[in-house]
Amino acid sequence: MKRLVLFVVIICMCLPVNAEVVRVSLDDAVQLALSNNLDLQAKKKELGVANADIKIANKLQNPEVQSNILIGRVRTGNSSQVGLMFPVETMKRSVRKKAAIARKKSIENEVRQFEHELKIKVMKAYFDVLYYKSVVTILNERKSLYENMCEITKNRSESLSNYKIDILQSDIRYKKLLIELNRAKADLIHAQFALNKVINLESTKNMYDTQETSLFTDDLTILNIEIPHYEIIEAIAMRYSHSIKIADNRIEELGQEYILAKRQRIPDINVGGGFAWQAKYHDEGNWWPGAFVGGGFNLPVLYTYRADIDKAKFVLEKAKMDKVSFENKLKITLKQNYNNFKYSKENMNYYKEILKESNEILEMVTKRYKNGETAFINLIMTENNHQQVLNEYLVAMDLYYSEYLDMMYNVGHDVLLEEEIFEEE
């Protein structure tokens, strides 16, 4: 008992100072994360960088100030000059801007994908809290059962041959259960912290917890999942997957970079002009004002940019092949997800029925032991079998929900969260 009190004290000391426990639904937890998650806010800053990159890609070259001022008698036969020279890119700036715009589209889809994956992380963390709450609930019920078992054993006749052994066995099992219960409580607290870590708010004054008390709650809706037929799921993934859209944006960006690499061969030009004058030296000659114009261009003869063009072409072709490969693998993965989800759902329903039957058996055997109609070892075996069924049922629910989240992750769209699908973009 002292160890249990010490454990509770340590847990309380680990909780955030002045933290208030706030129970939220799954939808509220998701919305909290989408509105305030610090990682998501940092990810959105990349959009500002992308907007700046578009402006940078569309920039004009700054003019250069050039001068040629002559000193001494040489100036009487030559002109001094002061003016501006303007570098002009030829057929490159617009392509570079298009590549930057494609990159921004890619980042926009990356933000949407980040939001999508954040939802899934919150949903998994929320479920994990319910899972460990359920484990604690089961162990608390076992604790009551063991206390009752110990009481029944002590009240039996001391003249029975196994009286002392039954008392020792029941006491040992009860203490082992307390150890297991403490571990489950620690796992639960760890899961609650993990949920708050995933939500990741700037303020830590609140400690968010699930609204439901366990997975055995009568009005539990988190496991009421309906999904469309596989053909619809695959069609949605092929059309709406953020990963595929990012791949398309990347191909568009690389396509513009390939064009830009080829246009490096087009010479850039320089045009300029300014004021020119010829000054007299003492009384010799005349002072003549005037102007000058100039120009030039670079010739790609020593380096023809062939390596740049080949590199851009190979990178573009690789991106196209990667997209096709991803789509092929995605279809296979979705089929695996769909079948795993279907069978895990069926198994979970079976375990639900088995649990009811196992609970009836445990009640009957407990009653028979209380009436002295069966041995203690039979009650222990029945209780162990019932505990195994409970654990298997929880594992079945965890597998079922994990398969659902895995499918939603691979679909890459929130259709499995009952959002509108095939809407016009």
C-alpha positions as CSV (number, residue, x, y, z in Angstrom):
1,M,0.0,0.0,0.0
2,K,2.9,2.3,0.8
3,R,4.3,1.7,-2.6
4,L,1.0,2.6,-4.3
5,V,0.8,5.9,-2.3
6,L,4.4,6.7,-3.3
7,F,3.7,5.9,-6.9
8,V,0.7,8.3,-6.9
9,V,2.8,11.1,-5.3
10,I,5.5,10.7,-7.9
11,I,3.0,10.9,-10.8
12,C,1.4,14.0,-9.3
13,M,4.9,15.6,-9.1
14,C,5.5,14.8,-12.8
15,L,2.4,16.6,-13.9
16,P,2.8,20.2,-15.2
17,V,2.6,22.8,-12.5
18,N,-0.9,24.4,-12.3
19,A,-2.0,22.2,-15.2
20,E,-5.8,21.8,-15.5
21,V,-7.1,18.6,-17.0
22,V,-9.5,19.3,-19.9
23,R,-11.5,16.5,-21.4
24,V,-12.0,16.9,-25.1
25,S,-13.6,14.8,-27.8
26,L,-11.6,13.4,-30.7
27,D,-12.9,16.1,-33.1
28,D,-12.0,18.9,-30.6
29,A,-8.5,17.4,-30.2
30,V,-8.0,17.4,-34.0
31,Q,-9.2,21.0,-34.3
32,L,-7.0,22.1,-31.5
33,A,-4.0,20.7,-33.3
34,L,-5.0,22.1,-36.7
35,S,-5.5,25.6,-35.2
36,N,-2.6,25.8,-32.8
37,N,0.0,23.1,-33.4
38,L,3.4,24.8,-33.4
39,D,5.0,22.4,-35.9
40,L,2.1,23.1,-38.4
41,Q,2.5,26.9,-37.9
42,A,6.2,26.5,-38.6
43,K,5.5,24.5,-41.7
44,K,3.1,27.2,-43.0
45,K,6.0,29.7,-42.8
46,E,7.4,27.9,-45.8
47,L,4.7,29.5,-47.9
48,G,6.1,32.9,-47.1
49,V,9.5,31.6,-48.2
50,A,7.9,30.3,-51.5
51,N,6.3,33.7,-52.2
52,A,9.6,35.4,-51.7
53,D,11.3,32.9,-54.0
54,I,8.7,33.8,-56.7
55,K,9.7,37.5,-56.4
56,I,13.4,36.6,-56.4
57,A,12.9,34.4,-59.6
58,N,11.2,37.3,-61.3
59,K,13.8,39.9,-60.4
60,L,15.4,42.2,-62.9
61,Q,19.2,42.7,-63.0
62,N,20.4,45.9,-61.4
63,P,22.1,48.4,-63.7
64,E,25.8,49.1,-63.5
65,V,27.4,52.5,-63.3
66,Q,30.3,52.8,-65.7
67,S,32.7,55.7,-66.2
68,N,35.7,56.5,-68.3
69,I,37.1,59.8,-67.2
70,L,40.4,60.9,-68.9
71,I,43.0,63.1,-67.2
72,G,45.7,65.1,-68.8
73,R,46.3,66.2,-72.4
74,V,45.0,62.9,-73.7
75,R,41.5,64.0,-73.0
76,T,41.7,66.7,-75.7
77,G,41.5,64.0,-78.4
78,N,39.3,61.5,-76.5
79,S,36.0,61.6,-74.8
80,S,35.3,60.9,-71.1
81,Q,32.1,58.9,-70.4
82,V,29.7,58.4,-67.5
83,G,26.6,56.2,-67.9
84,L,24.6,53.1,-67.0
85,M,24.8,49.5,-68.3
86,F,21.7,47.3,-68.2
87,P,22.1,43.5,-68.1
88,V,19.1,41.8,-69.8
89,E,18.4,38.1,-69.4
90,T,17.0,36.6,-72.6
91,M,14.0,34.2,-72.3
92,K,15.0,32.9,-68.8
93,R,13.2,35.0,-66.2
94,S,9.7,33.9,-67.1
95,V,10.7,30.2,-67.0
96,R,12.4,30.6,-63.6
97,K,9.3,32.3,-62.2
98,K,7.1,29.4,-63.4
99,A,9.4,26.9,-61.7
100,A,9.1,29.0,-58.5
101,I,5.3,29.0,-58.8
102,A,5.3,25.2,-59.2
103,R,7.5,25.0,-56.1
104,K,4.9,27.1,-54.2
105,K,2.1,24.7,-55.3
106,S,4.2,21.8,-54.0
107,I,4.6,23.5,-50.6
108,E,0.9,24.2,-50.4
109,N,0.2,20.5,-50.9
110,E,3.0,19.7,-48.4
111,V,1.2,21.8,-45.8
112,R,-2.1,20.0,-46.6
113,Q,-0.3,16.7,-46.3
114,F,1.2,17.8,-43.0
115,E,-2.3,18.6,-41.7
116,H,-3.6,15.3,-42.9
117,E,-0.8,13.4,-41.2
118,L,-1.2,15.5,-38.0
119,K,-4.9,14.5,-37.9
120,I,-3.9,10.8,-38.0
121,K,-1.3,11.3,-35.3
122,V,-3.8,13.0,-33.0
123,M,-6.3,10.2,-33.7
124,K,-3.8,7.5,-32.9
125,A,-2.6,9.3,-29.7
126,Y,-6.2,9.8,-28.6
127,F,-7.0,6.1,-29.2
128,D,-3.9,5.1,-27.3
129,V,-5.1,7.0,-24.2
130,L,-8.5,5.1,-24.5
131,Y,-6.6,1.9,-24.9
132,Y,-4.6,2.3,-21.7
133,K,-7.7,3.6,-19.9
134,S,-9.3,0.3,-20.9
135,V,-6.4,-1.7,-19.6
136,V,-6.6,0.1,-16.3
137,T,-10.4,-0.5,-16.2
138,I,-9.9,-4.2,-16.8
139,L,-7.2,-4.4,-14.1
140,N,-9.4,-2.5,-11.6
141,E,-12.2,-5.0,-12.3
142,R,-9.7,-7.8,-11.7
143,K,-8.6,-6.1,-8.5
144,S,-12.2,-6.2,-7.3
145,L,-12.5,-9.8,-8.4
146,Y,-9.3,-10.8,-6.6
147,E,-10.3,-9.0,-3.4
148,N,-13.6,-10.9,-3.6
149,M,-11.7,-14.1,-4.3
150,C,-9.4,-13.5,-1.3
151,E,-12.4,-12.8,0.9
152,I,-14.2,-16.0,-0.2
153,T,-11.1,-18.1,0.3
154,K,-10.6,-16.8,3.9
155,N,-14.2,-17.5,4.7
156,R,-14.0,-21.1,3.6
157,S,-13.5,-23.8,6.2
158,E,-10.0,-24.1,7.6
159,S,-10.4,-27.8,7.7
160,L,-10.1,-28.0,4.0
161,S,-6.8,-29.6,2.9
162,N,-5.8,-26.7,0.5
163,Y,-7.1,-23.9,2.7
164,K,-3.6,-22.4,3.5
165,I,-2.3,-22.9,0.0
166,D,-5.4,-21.2,-1.5
167,I,-5.0,-18.2,0.8
168,L,-1.3,-17.9,-0.2
169,Q,-2.0,-18.3,-3.9
170,S,-4.8,-15.7,-3.8
171,D,-2.6,-13.3,-1.9
172,I,0.3,-13.7,-4.3
173,R,-1.9,-13.2,-7.4
174,Y,-3.5,-10.1,-5.8
175,K,-0.1,-8.5,-5.2
176,K,1.1,-9.3,-8.7
177,L,-2.1,-7.7,-10.0
178,L,-1.3,-4.5,-8.0
179,I,2.1,-4.4,-9.7
180,E,0.5,-4.9,-13.1
181,L,-2.1,-2.2,-12.3
182,N,0.7,0.3,-11.4
183,R,2.4,-0.4,-14.7
184,A,-0.8,0.2,-16.6
185,K,-1.4,3.5,-14.8
186,A,2.2,4.6,-15.7
187,D,1.5,3.6,-19.4
188,L,-1.7,5.6,-19.3
189,I,0.0,8.7,-18.0
190,H,2.7,8.3,-20.7
191,A,-0.1,8.1,-23.3
192,Q,-1.8,11.2,-22.0
193,F,1.5,13.2,-22.2
194,A,2.0,11.8,-25.7
195,L,-1.4,13.1,-26.8
196,N,-0.5,16.6,-25.5
197,K,2.9,16.3,-27.2
198,V,1.2,15.6,-30.6
199,I,-1.3,18.4,-30.1
200,N,1.7,20.6,-29.3
201,L,0.2,23.9,-28.1
202,E,2.3,26.9,-27.1
203,S,0.5,27.1,-23.7
204,T,0.9,24.2,-21.4
205,K,-1.5,25.3,-18.7
206,N,-4.0,22.7,-19.8
207,M,-3.5,18.9,-19.8
208,Y,-5.9,17.5,-22.5
209,D,-7.5,14.1,-21.9
210,T,-10.1,12.0,-23.7
211,Q,-13.7,12.6,-23.2
212,E,-14.5,8.9,-23.0
213,T,-13.5,6.8,-20.0
214,S,-12.5,3.7,-22.0
215,L,-13.1,1.7,-25.1
216,F,-15.9,-0.1,-23.2
217,T,-18.0,3.0,-23.0
218,D,-21.6,2.4,-24.2
219,D,-21.8,5.6,-26.3
220,L,-18.3,5.2,-27.9
221,T,-18.3,6.4,-31.5
222,I,-14.6,6.3,-32.3
223,L,-14.9,2.7,-33.5
224,N,-18.1,3.3,-35.6
225,I,-16.2,3.4,-38.9
226,E,-17.8,3.1,-42.3
227,I,-15.7,3.2,-45.4
228,P,-16.6,3.1,-49.1
229,H,-15.9,0.3,-51.5
230,Y,-12.3,-0.3,-52.6
231,E,-12.8,1.0,-56.1
232,I,-13.9,4.4,-54.6
233,I,-11.0,4.5,-52.2
234,E,-8.5,3.8,-55.0
235,A,-10.1,6.5,-57.2
236,I,-9.9,9.0,-54.4
237,A,-6.3,8.3,-53.7
238,M,-5.3,8.6,-57.4
239,R,-7.1,11.9,-57.7
240,Y,-6.7,13.6,-54.3
241,S,-3.6,12.1,-52.7
242,H,-1.4,14.9,-51.5
243,S,1.7,12.8,-52.2
244,I,0.7,12.4,-55.9
245,K,-0.1,16.2,-56.2
246,I,3.3,16.9,-54.7
247,A,4.9,14.6,-57.3
248,D,2.9,16.4,-60.1
249,N,4.1,19.8,-58.8
250,R,7.7,18.5,-58.6
251,I,7.5,17.3,-62.2
252,E,6.1,20.7,-63.3
253,E,9.0,22.4,-61.5
254,L,11.6,20.2,-63.0
255,G,10.1,20.6,-66.4
256,Q,10.6,24.4,-66.2
257,E,14.1,23.9,-64.9
258,Y,14.8,21.7,-67.9
259,I,13.6,24.4,-70.2
260,L,15.7,26.9,-68.3
261,A,18.8,24.7,-68.7
262,K,18.3,24.7,-72.5
263,R,17.8,28.4,-72.6
264,Q,21.1,29.0,-70.9
265,R,22.5,28.8,-74.5
266,I,20.6,31.9,-75.5
267,P,23.1,34.8,-75.0
268,D,22.2,37.4,-72.5
269,I,22.7,41.0,-73.6
270,N,24.0,44.2,-72.1
271,V,22.7,47.6,-73.3
272,G,23.8,51.0,-72.0
273,G,24.5,54.6,-72.6
274,G,25.3,57.9,-71.0
275,F,27.0,61.2,-71.1
276,A,30.2,61.8,-73.0
277,W,32.4,64.8,-73.3
278,Q,35.7,66.0,-74.7
279,A,37.4,68.7,-72.6
280,K,40.0,71.2,-73.8
281,Y,43.4,71.5,-72.2
282,H,44.1,75.0,-71.1
283,D,43.5,77.0,-74.2
284,E,44.0,74.2,-76.6
285,G,41.0,72.6,-78.4
286,N,37.3,72.9,-77.7
287,W,35.0,71.5,-75.0
288,W,32.5,69.2,-76.8
289,P,29.6,67.6,-75.0
290,G,27.8,64.4,-76.3
291,A,26.5,61.0,-75.5
292,F,27.5,57.3,-75.9
293,V,25.6,54.0,-76.4
294,G,27.0,50.5,-75.9
295,G,26.0,46.9,-75.9
296,G,27.3,43.4,-75.8
297,F,26.4,39.7,-75.3
298,N,28.0,36.5,-74.0
299,L,28.8,33.7,-76.3
300,P,28.3,30.1,-75.0
301,V,31.2,28.6,-77.0
302,L,33.7,27.5,-74.4
303,Y,30.9,26.0,-72.3
304,T,27.8,24.9,-74.1
305,Y,25.7,23.9,-71.1
306,R,25.3,20.4,-72.4
307,A,26.0,18.9,-68.9
308,D,23.3,21.2,-67.3
309,I,20.8,20.2,-69.9
310,D,21.5,16.4,-69.6
311,K,21.3,16.7,-65.8
312,A,18.0,18.5,-65.8
313,K,16.6,16.0,-68.3
314,F,17.6,13.0,-66.2
315,V,16.2,14.5,-63.0
316,L,12.9,15.2,-64.8
317,E,12.7,11.6,-66.2
318,K,13.5,10.2,-62.8
319,A,10.7,12.2,-61.2
320,K,8.2,10.9,-63.7
321,M,9.3,7.3,-63.2
322,D,9.2,7.8,-59.4
323,K,5.6,9.0,-59.7
324,V,4.5,6.0,-61.7
325,S,6.3,3.6,-59.3
326,F,4.6,5.3,-56.3
327,E,1.2,5.0,-57.9
328,N,1.7,1.3,-58.6
329,K,2.9,0.6,-55.1
330,L,0.1,2.7,-53.6
331,K,-2.6,0.6,-55.4
332,I,-1.1,-2.6,-54.0
333,T,-0.8,-1.1,-50.5
334,L,-4.4,0.2,-50.5
335,K,-5.6,-3.3,-51.4
336,Q,-3.6,-4.7,-48.4
337,N,-5.1,-2.0,-46.2
338,Y,-8.6,-2.6,-47.3
339,N,-8.4,-6.4,-46.7
340,N,-6.6,-6.0,-43.4
341,F,-9.3,-3.5,-42.3
342,K,-12.1,-5.8,-43.4
343,Y,-10.8,-8.8,-41.6
344,S,-9.8,-7.0,-38.5
345,K,-13.3,-5.5,-38.2
346,E,-14.8,-9.0,-38.5
347,N,-12.4,-10.4,-35.9
348,M,-13.2,-7.5,-33.5
349,N,-16.9,-8.3,-33.7
350,Y,-16.2,-12.0,-33.0
351,Y,-14.2,-11.0,-29.9
352,K,-17.0,-8.8,-28.7
353,E,-19.3,-11.9,-28.7
354,I,-16.6,-14.1,-27.1
355,L,-16.1,-11.6,-24.3
356,K,-19.8,-11.8,-23.4
357,E,-19.7,-15.5,-23.2
358,S,-16.4,-15.5,-21.3
359,N,-17.9,-13.1,-18.8
360,E,-20.9,-15.4,-18.2
361,I,-18.6,-18.4,-17.6
362,L,-16.5,-16.4,-15.1
363,E,-19.6,-15.4,-13.2
364,M,-20.9,-19.0,-13.1
365,V,-17.5,-20.4,-11.9
366,T,-17.1,-17.6,-9.3
367,K,-20.5,-18.5,-7.9
368,R,-19.7,-22.2,-7.9
369,Y,-16.4,-21.6,-6.0
370,K,-18.2,-19.4,-3.5
371,N,-20.6,-22.3,-2.9
372,G,-17.8,-24.8,-2.6
373,E,-18.7,-26.6,-5.8
374,T,-15.4,-26.2,-7.6
375,A,-11.7,-26.0,-6.7
376,F,-9.7,-22.7,-6.4
377,I,-7.5,-23.8,-9.3
378,N,-10.6,-23.9,-11.6
379,L,-11.5,-20.4,-10.7
380,I,-7.9,-19.2,-11.4
381,M,-7.9,-20.9,-14.8
382,T,-11.2,-19.4,-15.7
383,E,-10.1,-16.0,-14.6
384,N,-6.9,-16.3,-16.6
385,N,-8.9,-17.3,-19.7
386,H,-11.2,-14.4,-19.2
387,Q,-8.2,-12.0,-18.8
388,Q,-6.7,-13.4,-22.0
389,V,-10.0,-12.8,-23.9
390,L,-10.1,-9.2,-22.6
391,N,-6.5,-8.6,-23.7
392,E,-7.2,-10.1,-27.1
393,Y,-10.3,-8.0,-27.5
394,L,-8.3,-4.9,-26.8
395,V,-5.6,-5.9,-29.2
396,A,-8.3,-6.6,-31.9
397,M,-9.7,-3.1,-31.4
398,D,-6.2,-1.6,-31.6
399,L,-5.4,-3.5,-34.8
400,Y,-8.8,-2.5,-36.3
401,Y,-8.3,1.2,-35.6
402,S,-4.6,1.0,-36.7
403,E,-5.6,-0.5,-40.0
404,Y,-8.1,2.2,-40.5
405,L,-5.6,5.0,-39.8
406,D,-3.0,3.3,-42.0
407,M,-5.5,3.2,-44.8
408,M,-6.4,6.8,-44.3
409,Y,-2.7,7.7,-44.3
410,N,-2.0,5.9,-47.6
411,V,-5.2,7.3,-49.3
412,G,-3.7,10.7,-48.5
413,H,-7.0,12.5,-48.2
414,D,-9.6,13.0,-45.5
415,V,-12.3,11.0,-47.2
416,L,-12.3,8.5,-44.4
417,L,-13.1,11.3,-42.0
418,E,-16.5,11.7,-43.9
419,E,-15.5,14.8,-45.9
420,E,-17.0,15.5,-49.3
421,I,-15.3,13.6,-52.1
422,F,-15.1,14.2,-55.8
423,E,-16.1,17.8,-55.3
424,E,-15.1,20.3,-58.0
425,E,-11.8,21.9,-57.3
